[in-house]
Amino acid sequence: MSDPLIYDSDNYVIIEPGKKEQLLNEKETLLWLENWLIQFEELPSDLKAQNSVKDAAQRLLDTACALQIKPGLTIEWFAIRLENSDS
């Protein structure tokens, strides 16, 4: 069972093959996922029931950490906690 505190995270590390890791906030991560999803001719079957690409991106953020774009190309995102150095 995952730690419920991870759901309080507002930051994500983004991993795309061939690119440097990125740190994004939740809003930026949702936009990043939306941009990937609009490139699909048809949404993956588990996302088809969503009302919009925005809803599909939110569902991915809430339930997954990877999306296969095409065979051999998978993007990943992981919730992270950034510690305040002032503590």
PyMOL CGO cylinders between C-alpha atoms (Angstrom):
from pymol import cmd
from pymol.cgo import CYLINDER

trace = [
    CYLINDER, 0.00, 0.00, 0.00, 1.40, 3.37, -0.95, 0.3, 1, 1, 1, 1, 1, 1,
    CYLINDER, 1.40, 3.37, -0.95, 1.91, 6.13, 1.57, 0.3, 1, 1, 1, 1, 1, 1,
    CYLINDER, 1.91, 6.13, 1.57, -1.11, 8.51, 1.49, 0.3, 1, 1, 1, 1, 1, 1,
    CYLINDER, -1.11, 8.51, 1.49, 1.28, 11.46, 1.80, 0.3, 1, 1, 1, 1, 1, 1,
    CYLINDER, 1.28, 11.46, 1.80, 2.38, 10.91, -1.81, 0.3, 1, 1, 1, 1, 1, 1,
    CYLINDER, 2.38, 10.91, -1.81, -1.05, 12.12, -2.91, 0.3, 1, 1, 1, 1, 1, 1,
    CYLINDER, -1.05, 12.12, -2.91, -0.28, 15.50, -1.31, 0.3, 1, 1, 1, 1, 1, 1,
    CYLINDER, -0.28, 15.50, -1.31, 2.60, 15.93, -3.70, 0.3, 1, 1, 1, 1, 1, 1,
    CYLINDER, 2.60, 15.93, -3.70, 2.44, 18.86, -6.09, 0.3, 1, 1, 1, 1, 1, 1,
    CYLINDER, 2.44, 18.86, -6.09, 5.62, 18.06, -8.00, 0.3, 1, 1, 1, 1, 1, 1,
    CYLINDER, 5.62, 18.06, -8.00, 6.60, 15.38, -10.47, 0.3, 1, 1, 1, 1, 1, 1,
    CYLINDER, 6.60, 15.38, -10.47, 9.73, 14.14, -12.14, 0.3, 1, 1, 1, 1, 1, 1,
    CYLINDER, 9.73, 14.14, -12.14, 9.10, 13.59, -15.85, 0.3, 1, 1, 1, 1, 1, 1,
    CYLINDER, 9.10, 13.59, -15.85, 11.06, 10.99, -17.80, 0.3, 1, 1, 1, 1, 1, 1,
    CYLINDER, 11.06, 10.99, -17.80, 11.04, 10.89, -21.58, 0.3, 1, 1, 1, 1, 1, 1,
    CYLINDER, 11.04, 10.89, -21.58, 13.40, 8.66, -23.55, 0.3, 1, 1, 1, 1, 1, 1,
    CYLINDER, 13.40, 8.66, -23.55, 16.32, 10.62, -24.95, 0.3, 1, 1, 1, 1, 1, 1,
    CYLINDER, 16.32, 10.62, -24.95, 15.65, 13.72, -22.84, 0.3, 1, 1, 1, 1, 1, 1,
    CYLINDER, 15.65, 13.72, -22.84, 16.83, 15.01, -19.48, 0.3, 1, 1, 1, 1, 1, 1,
    CYLINDER, 16.83, 15.01, -19.48, 14.55, 14.53, -16.52, 0.3, 1, 1, 1, 1, 1, 1,
    CYLINDER, 14.55, 14.53, -16.52, 12.28, 17.49, -15.81, 0.3, 1, 1, 1, 1, 1, 1,
    CYLINDER, 12.28, 17.49, -15.81, 10.72, 18.66, -12.57, 0.3, 1, 1, 1, 1, 1, 1,
    CYLINDER, 10.72, 18.66, -12.57, 7.20, 19.99, -13.08, 0.3, 1, 1, 1, 1, 1, 1,
    CYLINDER, 7.20, 19.99, -13.08, 4.41, 21.09, -10.80, 0.3, 1, 1, 1, 1, 1, 1,
    CYLINDER, 4.41, 21.09, -10.80, 1.00, 19.41, -10.99, 0.3, 1, 1, 1, 1, 1, 1,
    CYLINDER, 1.00, 19.41, -10.99, -0.49, 21.88, -13.48, 0.3, 1, 1, 1, 1, 1, 1,
    CYLINDER, -0.49, 21.88, -13.48, 2.54, 21.61, -15.78, 0.3, 1, 1, 1, 1, 1, 1,
    CYLINDER, 2.54, 21.61, -15.78, 2.46, 17.80, -15.53, 0.3, 1, 1, 1, 1, 1, 1,
    CYLINDER, 2.46, 17.80, -15.53, -1.21, 17.72, -16.51, 0.3, 1, 1, 1, 1, 1, 1,
    CYLINDER, -1.21, 17.72, -16.51, -0.49, 19.94, -19.53, 0.3, 1, 1, 1, 1, 1, 1,
    CYLINDER, -0.49, 19.94, -19.53, 2.45, 17.71, -20.46, 0.3, 1, 1, 1, 1, 1, 1,
    CYLINDER, 2.45, 17.71, -20.46, 0.20, 14.63, -20.32, 0.3, 1, 1, 1, 1, 1, 1,
    CYLINDER, 0.20, 14.63, -20.32, -2.53, 16.39, -22.32, 0.3, 1, 1, 1, 1, 1, 1,
    CYLINDER, -2.53, 16.39, -22.32, 0.00, 17.27, -25.02, 0.3, 1, 1, 1, 1, 1, 1,
    CYLINDER, 0.00, 17.27, -25.02, 0.98, 13.61, -25.30, 0.3, 1, 1, 1, 1, 1, 1,
    CYLINDER, 0.98, 13.61, -25.30, -2.63, 12.41, -25.32, 0.3, 1, 1, 1, 1, 1, 1,
    CYLINDER, -2.63, 12.41, -25.32, -3.72, 14.73, -28.14, 0.3, 1, 1, 1, 1, 1, 1,
    CYLINDER, -3.72, 14.73, -28.14, -1.12, 13.05, -30.35, 0.3, 1, 1, 1, 1, 1, 1,
    CYLINDER, -1.12, 13.05, -30.35, -3.02, 9.73, -30.17, 0.3, 1, 1, 1, 1, 1, 1,
    CYLINDER, -3.02, 9.73, -30.17, -5.41, 8.99, -33.02, 0.3, 1, 1, 1, 1, 1, 1,
    CYLINDER, -5.41, 8.99, -33.02, -7.51, 7.19, -30.42, 0.3, 1, 1, 1, 1, 1, 1,
    CYLINDER, -7.51, 7.19, -30.42, -7.11, 7.28, -26.65, 0.3, 1, 1, 1, 1, 1, 1,
    CYLINDER, -7.11, 7.28, -26.65, -5.99, 4.08, -24.95, 0.3, 1, 1, 1, 1, 1, 1,
    CYLINDER, -5.99, 4.08, -24.95, -8.96, 1.86, -24.06, 0.3, 1, 1, 1, 1, 1, 1,
    CYLINDER, -8.96, 1.86, -24.06, -8.76, 2.58, -20.32, 0.3, 1, 1, 1, 1, 1, 1,
    CYLINDER, -8.76, 2.58, -20.32, -9.09, 6.33, -21.00, 0.3, 1, 1, 1, 1, 1, 1,
    CYLINDER, -9.09, 6.33, -21.00, -11.85, 6.30, -23.62, 0.3, 1, 1, 1, 1, 1, 1,
    CYLINDER, -11.85, 6.30, -23.62, -14.59, 6.70, -21.00, 0.3, 1, 1, 1, 1, 1, 1,
    CYLINDER, -14.59, 6.70, -21.00, -13.18, 10.07, -19.97, 0.3, 1, 1, 1, 1, 1, 1,
    CYLINDER, -13.18, 10.07, -19.97, -15.13, 13.14, -21.14, 0.3, 1, 1, 1, 1, 1, 1,
    CYLINDER, -15.13, 13.14, -21.14, -12.10, 15.04, -22.39, 0.3, 1, 1, 1, 1, 1, 1,
    CYLINDER, -12.10, 15.04, -22.39, -8.36, 14.86, -22.89, 0.3, 1, 1, 1, 1, 1, 1,
    CYLINDER, -8.36, 14.86, -22.89, -8.02, 16.97, -19.76, 0.3, 1, 1, 1, 1, 1, 1,
    CYLINDER, -8.02, 16.97, -19.76, -10.02, 14.39, -17.78, 0.3, 1, 1, 1, 1, 1, 1,
    CYLINDER, -10.02, 14.39, -17.78, -7.94, 11.59, -19.30, 0.3, 1, 1, 1, 1, 1, 1,
    CYLINDER, -7.94, 11.59, -19.30, -4.73, 13.35, -18.25, 0.3, 1, 1, 1, 1, 1, 1,
    CYLINDER, -4.73, 13.35, -18.25, -6.07, 13.77, -14.70, 0.3, 1, 1, 1, 1, 1, 1,
    CYLINDER, -6.07, 13.77, -14.70, -7.02, 10.08, -14.58, 0.3, 1, 1, 1, 1, 1, 1,
    CYLINDER, -7.02, 10.08, -14.58, -3.50, 9.13, -15.67, 0.3, 1, 1, 1, 1, 1, 1,
    CYLINDER, -3.50, 9.13, -15.67, -1.96, 11.38, -13.06, 0.3, 1, 1, 1, 1, 1, 1,
    CYLINDER, -1.96, 11.38, -13.06, -4.20, 9.86, -10.37, 0.3, 1, 1, 1, 1, 1, 1,
    CYLINDER, -4.20, 9.86, -10.37, -3.82, 6.19, -11.34, 0.3, 1, 1, 1, 1, 1, 1,
    CYLINDER, -3.82, 6.19, -11.34, -0.64, 5.56, -13.32, 0.3, 1, 1, 1, 1, 1, 1,
    CYLINDER, -0.64, 5.56, -13.32, 2.98, 6.54, -13.71, 0.3, 1, 1, 1, 1, 1, 1,
    CYLINDER, 2.98, 6.54, -13.71, 3.70, 5.50, -17.29, 0.3, 1, 1, 1, 1, 1, 1,
    CYLINDER, 3.70, 5.50, -17.29, 2.15, 5.68, -20.74, 0.3, 1, 1, 1, 1, 1, 1,
    CYLINDER, 2.15, 5.68, -20.74, 3.26, 3.74, -23.78, 0.3, 1, 1, 1, 1, 1, 1,
    CYLINDER, 3.26, 3.74, -23.78, 3.29, 6.16, -26.68, 0.3, 1, 1, 1, 1, 1, 1,
    CYLINDER, 3.29, 6.16, -26.68, 4.24, 3.49, -29.20, 0.3, 1, 1, 1, 1, 1, 1,
    CYLINDER, 4.24, 3.49, -29.20, 6.07, 0.18, -28.98, 0.3, 1, 1, 1, 1, 1, 1,
    CYLINDER, 6.07, 0.18, -28.98, 9.44, 0.87, -27.41, 0.3, 1, 1, 1, 1, 1, 1,
    CYLINDER, 9.44, 0.87, -27.41, 8.55, 4.44, -26.33, 0.3, 1, 1, 1, 1, 1, 1,
    CYLINDER, 8.55, 4.44, -26.33, 7.16, 4.95, -22.84, 0.3, 1, 1, 1, 1, 1, 1,
    CYLINDER, 7.16, 4.95, -22.84, 6.95, 8.18, -20.90, 0.3, 1, 1, 1, 1, 1, 1,
    CYLINDER, 6.95, 8.18, -20.90, 6.93, 8.18, -17.11, 0.3, 1, 1, 1, 1, 1, 1,
    CYLINDER, 6.93, 8.18, -17.11, 6.07, 10.55, -14.28, 0.3, 1, 1, 1, 1, 1, 1,
    CYLINDER, 6.07, 10.55, -14.28, 6.54, 10.13, -10.56, 0.3, 1, 1, 1, 1, 1, 1,
    CYLINDER, 6.54, 10.13, -10.56, 5.24, 12.22, -7.68, 0.3, 1, 1, 1, 1, 1, 1,
    CYLINDER, 5.24, 12.22, -7.68, 8.03, 13.67, -5.58, 0.3, 1, 1, 1, 1, 1, 1,
    CYLINDER, 8.03, 13.67, -5.58, 8.35, 15.73, -2.45, 0.3, 1, 1, 1, 1, 1, 1,
    CYLINDER, 8.35, 15.73, -2.45, 10.63, 18.72, -2.55, 0.3, 1, 1, 1, 1, 1, 1,
    CYLINDER, 10.63, 18.72, -2.55, 12.01, 19.61, 0.83, 0.3, 1, 1, 1, 1, 1, 1,
    CYLINDER, 12.01, 19.61, 0.83, 12.30, 23.24, 1.83, 0.3, 1, 1, 1, 1, 1, 1,
    CYLINDER, 12.30, 23.24, 1.83, 15.94, 24.01, 2.57, 0.3, 1, 1, 1, 1, 1, 1,
    CYLINDER, 15.94, 24.01, 2.57, 14.83, 26.61, 5.14, 0.3, 1, 1, 1, 1, 1, 1,
    CYLINDER, 14.83, 26.61, 5.14, 13.73, 23.84, 7.55, 0.3, 1, 1, 1, 1, 1, 1,
]
cmd.load_cgo(trace, "trace")
